[in-house]
Amino acid sequence: MKIKVVLAEDQAMVLGALAALLDLEPDIEVIAKAANGRDALRAVEKLGPDVLVTDIEMPEMTGLEVAAALKISRPAVRTVILTTFARPGYLRRALDSGARGYLLKDRPASELADAVRRVHKGLRVVDPGLATEAWSAEDDPLTDRERQILQRAGDGRSSSEIAGELRLSEGTVRNYLSEAISKLGAANRVDAARIARAKGWL
């Protein structure tokens, strides 16, 4: 039986290349491709693959949000994060979200197929250099809600837009932003988002 994989990546050329590479493997089959997080989640819930390979930064839902949703709705599906972000904060969040693998895009292509096989067997696969860094990295001080709001603020949304999107009052959004800014020692919301992104907390 082939290992069934769903691929999620918002750059069309990268998505096509990854699918072609994995389809060359005799024991792996890419059964669906998605260009955003929400489509990836739908594909997994509809098709029930063995493994999801996803980028972190994607439209509509991040790869970490998809992994967290699948941890609840489809715990048997193993998630591998494939990203350019070599930051310990992202790795720790990925593992907390239920991901079983974390690989960097600059690794040899053969490592991805190997990672798919290993997580399918129930093993964990983490870039070794990053794993070492993660042990000494400072803890993420943000709550999930602060992260959601700060991410949107960093993307340029106003407090009223964020409030409408998350069904919160504007005052509540401002309070969360103020708390995040204070925790990060930032000058304002843009600075706070920049600091959090640099540390892999967004």
C-alpha positions as CSV (number, residue, x, y, z in Angstrom):
1,M,0.0,0.0,0.0
2,K,1.3,3.5,-0.9
3,I,1.6,6.2,1.7
4,K,-1.1,8.8,0.7
5,V,0.0,12.4,1.0
6,V,-1.8,15.8,0.8
7,L,0.5,18.7,-0.1
8,A,-0.1,22.3,0.9
9,E,2.0,25.1,-0.5
10,D,0.9,28.6,-1.7
11,Q,3.7,29.0,-4.3
12,A,2.4,27.1,-7.4
13,M,5.8,26.3,-8.8
14,V,7.1,24.9,-5.5
15,L,3.8,22.9,-5.0
16,G,4.2,21.3,-8.5
17,A,7.9,20.5,-7.9
18,L,7.2,18.9,-4.5
19,A,4.3,16.8,-6.0
20,A,6.5,15.6,-8.9
21,L,9.4,14.7,-6.5
22,L,7.2,12.7,-4.2
23,D,5.3,11.0,-7.0
24,L,8.7,9.6,-8.2
25,E,8.9,7.5,-5.1
26,P,7.4,4.0,-5.6
27,D,5.8,3.9,-2.1
28,I,4.3,7.4,-2.0
29,E,1.3,8.9,-3.8
30,V,0.2,12.6,-3.7
31,I,-3.6,12.4,-3.6
32,A,-4.3,16.1,-3.4
33,K,-2.6,19.5,-3.6
34,A,-3.8,22.7,-1.9
35,A,-2.7,26.3,-2.3
36,N,-4.0,27.6,1.1
37,G,-4.6,26.3,4.6
38,R,-8.3,26.0,4.4
39,D,-8.3,24.0,1.3
40,A,-5.6,21.7,2.8
41,L,-7.8,21.1,5.9
42,R,-10.8,20.3,3.6
43,A,-8.7,17.9,1.5
44,V,-7.4,16.0,4.5
45,E,-10.9,15.8,6.1
46,K,-12.4,14.6,2.9
47,L,-9.7,12.2,1.7
48,G,-8.1,11.0,5.0
49,P,-4.5,10.8,3.8
50,D,-1.7,9.2,5.9
51,V,0.5,12.4,5.9
52,L,0.0,16.1,5.3
53,V,3.1,18.0,4.1
54,T,2.5,21.8,4.6
55,D,4.3,25.1,4.5
56,I,3.8,27.4,7.5
57,E,2.9,30.7,5.9
58,M,-0.2,30.3,3.7
59,P,-3.4,32.3,3.0
60,E,-6.6,31.7,5.0
61,M,-5.0,29.3,7.6
62,T,-1.3,28.8,8.4
63,G,0.2,25.4,8.4
64,L,0.4,25.5,12.2
65,E,-3.3,26.3,12.4
66,V,-4.1,23.3,10.1
67,A,-1.9,21.0,12.2
68,A,-3.7,22.1,15.4
69,A,-7.1,21.5,13.8
70,L,-6.1,18.1,12.6
71,K,-4.7,17.1,16.0
72,I,-8.4,17.3,17.1
73,S,-10.4,16.2,14.0
74,R,-7.9,13.7,12.4
75,P,-5.3,12.6,14.9
76,A,-4.3,9.7,12.8
77,V,-3.0,12.0,10.0
78,R,0.7,12.9,10.5
79,T,1.8,16.4,9.7
80,V,5.2,17.4,8.3
81,I,6.0,21.1,8.3
82,L,8.2,22.1,5.3
83,T,9.4,25.7,5.6
84,T,12.1,28.3,5.0
85,F,11.8,29.4,8.7
86,A,14.8,28.1,10.6
87,R,13.6,29.5,13.9
88,P,13.3,27.6,17.1
89,G,10.1,29.5,18.0
90,Y,8.4,28.0,14.9
91,L,9.6,24.6,15.7
92,R,8.3,24.6,19.2
93,R,4.9,25.9,18.0
94,A,4.8,23.3,15.3
95,L,5.4,20.5,17.8
96,D,2.9,22.0,20.2
97,S,0.4,22.0,17.3
98,G,0.8,18.2,16.8
99,A,3.3,18.2,13.8
100,R,5.4,15.1,13.7
101,G,8.0,16.5,11.3
102,Y,9.8,19.9,10.7
103,L,12.1,20.2,7.7
104,L,13.7,23.1,6.0
105,K,13.2,23.7,2.3
106,D,16.9,23.9,1.6
107,R,17.5,20.2,2.5
108,P,18.0,17.6,-0.2
109,A,14.8,16.4,-1.8
110,S,15.4,12.8,-0.7
111,E,15.1,13.9,2.9
112,L,11.4,14.8,2.4
113,A,10.5,11.4,1.1
114,D,12.4,9.8,4.0
115,A,10.6,12.1,6.5
116,V,7.2,11.1,5.1
117,R,8.1,7.4,5.5
118,R,9.3,8.0,9.1
119,V,6.4,10.0,10.4
120,H,4.1,7.5,8.7
121,K,5.7,4.8,11.0
122,G,5.0,7.0,14.0
123,L,8.5,8.5,14.3
124,R,9.3,12.2,14.8
125,V,11.6,14.0,12.2
126,V,13.1,17.4,13.1
127,D,16.0,19.3,11.4
128,P,18.9,18.4,13.8
129,G,20.5,21.9,13.9
130,L,17.2,23.5,14.7
131,A,16.3,20.9,17.4
132,T,19.5,21.9,19.3
133,E,18.7,25.6,19.1
134,A,15.1,25.0,20.3
135,W,16.3,23.7,23.7
136,S,18.0,27.0,24.5
137,A,15.4,29.4,22.9
138,E,13.4,31.7,25.1
139,D,9.8,30.8,25.8
140,D,7.0,32.4,23.7
141,P,5.2,34.8,26.0
142,L,2.1,35.3,23.8
143,T,-1.2,33.6,24.3
144,D,-3.0,32.1,21.2
145,R,-5.5,35.0,21.1
146,E,-2.7,37.6,21.4
147,R,-0.9,35.8,18.5
148,Q,-4.0,35.8,16.3
149,I,-4.6,39.5,16.8
150,L,-1.0,40.6,16.5
151,Q,-0.6,38.6,13.3
152,R,-3.5,40.4,11.8
153,A,-2.3,43.8,13.1
154,G,1.1,43.1,11.6
155,D,-0.5,42.4,8.2
156,G,-2.0,45.9,8.3
157,R,-5.5,45.3,9.6
158,S,-7.1,47.9,11.8
159,S,-8.6,47.2,15.2
160,S,-12.1,47.4,13.8
161,E,-11.3,44.9,11.0
162,I,-9.7,42.5,13.5
163,A,-12.7,42.9,15.8
164,G,-15.1,42.1,13.0
165,E,-13.1,39.1,11.8
166,L,-12.7,37.5,15.3
167,R,-16.1,38.6,16.6
168,L,-14.6,40.7,19.4
169,S,-15.2,44.3,20.5
170,E,-12.7,46.9,19.4
171,G,-11.8,47.5,23.0
172,T,-10.9,43.9,23.6
173,V,-8.7,43.9,20.5
174,R,-6.9,47.0,21.7
175,N,-6.4,45.4,25.2
176,Y,-4.9,42.2,23.6
177,L,-2.6,44.3,21.4
178,S,-1.5,46.4,24.4
179,E,-0.7,43.3,26.4
180,A,1.3,41.8,23.5
181,I,3.2,45.1,23.0
182,S,4.0,45.2,26.7
183,K,5.2,41.6,26.8
184,L,7.5,42.1,23.8
185,G,8.9,45.5,25.0
186,A,7.8,46.9,21.6
187,A,7.1,50.5,20.7
188,N,3.8,49.8,18.9
189,R,1.8,47.0,17.2
190,V,4.0,47.0,14.0
191,D,7.1,46.7,16.1
192,A,5.5,44.0,18.2
193,A,4.6,42.0,15.1
194,R,8.2,42.4,13.8
195,I,9.8,41.2,17.0
196,A,7.4,38.2,17.3
197,R,8.0,37.2,13.7
198,A,11.7,37.4,14.1
199,K,11.6,35.0,17.0
200,G,9.1,32.6,15.3
201,W,6.2,33.4,17.6
202,L,3.9,34.5,14.8
